[in-house]
Amino acid sequence: MAAPFFSTPFQPYVYQSQQGSVTAFQISGGDVQVLQVMVKSQDKLTAKPGTMCYMSGNMQMDNNYLPENDGGVWQWIFGKSVSSTVFFNPGSDDGYVGIAAPFPGRILPVDLANFGGELLCQSDAFLCSVNDVSVTSTVEPRPRNIEIGAEIILKQKLRGQGMAFLVGGGSVMQKILAPREVITVDAACIVAMTTAINFQLKSPNQVRRAVFGVLFSFRVCPSIGSRNGLPVDQWRAQV
C-alpha cells in the first residue's frame, strides 16, 4: 500500500535515557500493561496505591503519607488519595516489583534527568517512580489559587533525577516543539509536558464550550509533550 502524502506531526513515544541510568525494567502486555522494575539493595520504589500485582520475597511494602505531597489535606477532602505505597529492598540481593496499569493504555518510562528534573502530568498519569522522584500538586483546589493555565489540566509535578513511569490511555505519541512552534490539541489528551512550554487554554466558541465543555490548548516553546489517543475520562464513560 502506498504511503500517504502527509504525515502526523506526532511521533510514537520512544524511551530515551542517559548512559548513566541503570534502572532495569520490563514492560509486558498489550492493551493493559504490567511493569516490572528491578529494585537494588537499599533502594525504594514509590507507586500509586492499589497498583502492585506481585513482588519478590525480599521486598517490604508500606503505605506512607509522603511529606512532599503538599496540599494532601485538600486532596483528601476532594476524594483524592494522599498516601503512596513504598516498596523498600532492605536486603543485599536485588528485588523486583510488578506494577499494573489501572486502565487500558501504555506505560511510559521517563528519565527526568533528560527534562531538567521537572515534568507536569495529569493527575491520573503517574504510576510509580524510583528513588528521589517526588510528586507534588501544582494547584490547591481553592478558588483563590485557581488560574487558567497548565495547572488546571496537569495537576501533578514530578521532580527529581530518577526514573518515573506514567500511563496514558489508548495510543501515546510525543511531540518535540521547535522554538516558537505552536500546536493546538485537545487539552484532555495531554499526558505530560515539560515546564518550559507556554500553555494556554481556549475554547473554539462560547456556545460549544457551554454545551460540550471542550477546551483546546495552545503550546509554544522548544520542548517535549506527550498525548494519548483515549483520555481516561472518555474511557470510563464508555465502560
DACOR-V273901 format. One record per residue. SS is DSSP state (@ for helix, = for strand, . for the rest). PHI is phi in whole degrees, 0 to 359 (NA if undefined). Layout:
# DACOR-V273901
<<SS | PHI> <SS | PHI>>
This chain:
# DACOR-V273901
<<. | NA> <. | 290> <. | 286> <. | 293> <. | 281> <. | 233> <. | 219> <. | 289> <. | 286> <. | 263> <= | 244> <= | 301> <. | 291> <. | 234> <. | 284> <. | 226> <. | 222> <. | 288> <. | 296> <. | 281> <. | 286> <. | 233> <. | 282> <. | 268> <= | 210> <= | 217> <= | 248> <= | 234> <. | 103> <. | 249> <. | 289> <. | 243> <. | 264> <= | 235> <= | 253> <= | 246> <= | 245> <= | 277> <= | 250> <. | 285> <. | 301> <. | 68> <. | 263> <= | 226> <= | 232> <= | 251> <= | 227> <. | 294> <. | 302> <. | 85> <. | 259> <= | 287> <= | 244> <= | 195> <= | 202> <. | 286> <. | 291> <. | 270> <= | 266> <= | 249> <= | 239> <= | 208> <= | 265> <= | 234> <. | 268> <. | 273> <. | 301> <. | 287> <. | 280> <. | 294> <. | 75> <@ | 297> <@ | 297> <@ | 293> <@ | 297> <@ | 295> <@ | 298> <. | 267> <. | 84> <. | 266> <. | 287> <. | 251> <. | 244> <= | 226> <= | 269> <= | 250> <= | 251> <= | 237> <= | 254> <. | 276> <. | 274> <. | 263> <. | 261> <. | 291> <= | 238> <= | 213> <= | 225> <= | 259> <= | 243> <= | 259> <. | 293> <. | 284> <. | 204> <. | 300> <= | 167> <= | 236> <= | 272> <= | 246> <= | 283> <= | 230> <= | 268> <@ | 296> <@ | 297> <@ | 279> <@ | 237> <. | 72> <. | 81> <= | 219> <= | 206> <= | 265> <= | 212> <. | 294> <. | 294> <. | 266> <. | 277> <= | 292> <= | 249> <= | 195> <= | 208> <= | 243> <. | 65> <. | 274> <. | 282> <= | 247> <= | 242> <= | 234> <= | 275> <. | 278> <. | 206> <. | 274> <. | 284> <. | 238> <@ | 305> <@ | 288> <@ | 259> <. | 279> <. | 233> <. | 281> <. | 189> <@ | 298> <@ | 295> <@ | 288> <@ | 264> <. | 258> <. | 269> <= | 235> <= | 236> <= | 260> <= | 231> <. | 139> <. | 240> <. | 262> <= | 266> <= | 232> <= | 236> <= | 249> <= | 227> <= | 233> <= | 287> <. | 70> <. | 272> <= | 244> <= | 232> <= | 232> <= | 224> <= | 264> <. | 277> <. | 281> <. | 305> <. | 67> <. | 282> <= | 236> <= | 227> <= | 239> <= | 224> <= | 291> <@ | 299> <@ | 290> <@ | 270> <= | 282> <= | 273> <= | 200> <= | 200> <. | 283> <. | 288> <. | 280> <. | 280> <= | 275> <= | 244> <= | 227> <= | 256> <= | 218> <. | 249> <. | 298> <. | 198> <@ | 294> <@ | 294> <@ | 294> <@ | 296> <@ | 291> <@ | 275> <@ | 254> <. | 68> <. | 275> <. | 232> <= | 243> <= | 248> <= | 246> <= | 235> <= | 224> <. | 159> <. | 279> <. | 197> <= | 236> <= | 223> <= | 238> <= | 225> <= | 245> <. | 278> <. | 228> <. | 301> <@ | 299> <@ | 298> <@ | 292> <@ | 295> <@ | 297> <@ | 294> <@ | 292> <. | 292>>
